[in-house]
Amino acid sequence: MFKLVKEKALERASIEGLDKDERIERLGDSFFNDVQGYALFKLSFYECFKCKLPYYGGMRDCGEDHEE
């Protein structure tokens, strides 16, 4: 399950523009060069009760920029 979530997080990061976020490029940031880690931090995924596959449920922070 987590493998699928990580794959979907990378795909969604590109769609949401997270792969171009300044935190990915900021030297010393906890997410420096870690698009997947940042995507997992920012995005919410849930398990479908019917098919048991993960689906994207939206941004975790609803637009607020929280530091880790």
Residue, then its C-alpha position, 0 to 999 in steps of 0.5 A: m500500500f505504501k509503495l502505491v502511495k509513494e508513486k501516487a505522491l510523486e505523480r501528484a507532486s508534479i500536477e500540484g507543482l510541489d516538485k518546483d516548490e522552493r523548499i525542494e531547492r533550498l539548501g539546508d531545508s529538510f526537504f532539499n532534493d526530496v520531492q517524494g518526502y515533501a509530497l508525502f508531507k503535503l498531500s493526503f491519501y486515503e484507502c478506498f473502502k471498496c477497492k482498498l486502493p489509495y486515492y488522493g484526498g487533497m492537500r493536508d494543510c488546506g493552503e497554510d504553509h506549516e514548517e516541519 
